Amino acid sequence: MRCGVFLGTRPDTLKQIPVIWELQKNSIPHDIIATGQHTTLLTSVLEEFSLKPDHSFEIKRSGLNDLSGILLQKLHHLFNEYKYDLVIVQGDTTTSLISALAGFYSGAKIAHIEAGLRSFDCRDPFPEEMNRKLIGQLADLHFPPGAAARDNLIKEGVLPTDIHLTGNTIIDLLRITAEEYPDQENNVLITLHRRENWGHKMECACRVIGRLAEKYPDKQFIFPVHPNPKVKETVYNILGDSPVQLIDPLSYHDFIKLLKRAYLVITDSGGVQEEAAFLGKPVAVIRETTERPEIIDSGAGILCGTNEQRMYSIIDKIFSDPAIHKQMKKYLKAYGDGYSSKEIVAKIKGYE
Ligand code: UDP
């Protein structure tokens, strides 16, 4: 059996890395295909982990339609030449959806890692919620990261025998990386990038962060700013002259080092929420909906919404009431304990 492992963005690459290592350990033939959805962010992750894709594309595009159309054509040629038996995609990116679709058209089977997450709002997160649902329709093997995701797939009619609850592979990478760094509570780590938050919602979130940084000067607020121009412009306009330290995106290792030093994490990222909750770092989630209910239900995270006053008062309480902060340190194991890729590859190995 020959596998094609598809990656295109920083998060899906980080989550595919432990799977690739496990495919290598098990001598399962595979090609790594980098679609070029992200440019600088993807290159830096590939370099950091000395990962050399077997095939890389450069896609000059503006927007999701261009990306999807151009990628589908390129993958058509790739699949004609390299007849993969199994396509391995991760999560909810447009890279994963189009790779799964091209794989399906070529007759390959599809394995979906981080399957079954649902916010139940097709436009939030956008386009990820719809991407996930569509990949779920194309997939033969489903690897949900948690029980809620597994239950969603069952409710949608996926056969339980095609579903393997494994945990999230980002926890595998985190388990190995995080032990290198000391656990402290010095800073407030911030990331914001979600498309559905661009514009007014992100402006509100930035104003809230600026006010909190003024009010709590004993904590260092650090914000690695996503390179997307829509994000960068808003963040630098509002927080450029504030006490918040705005920095370029960090390497994965540097980011985890900073996360280990965090007192609080403020984020709209999916992956960062999972990492923070696993490390016992309270997380304020700047979103209206969540597809990761385990984080909110356990109390490790609070869904703050995107209304300015509401966000401010929720996050302010975490700072001002030590009991709330203490209760949020959960060291969440709902997404596994860091051995998911081993289980995933064992299932792939037994799948013909
Ligand atoms: N990350 C990183 N450097 C940074 C910020 C984040 O390596 O400066 C990592 C982080 O550890 C996590 C992933 O990027 O694993 C999350 O990516 P992102 O927030 O872009 O996407 P999402 O998880 O929301 O899909």
Residues whose N, C-alpha, C, O or C-beta is under 5 A from the ligand:
A	BS01	UDP	R10 P11 L14 P224 P249 L250 S251 Y252 F255 D268 S269 G270 G271 V272
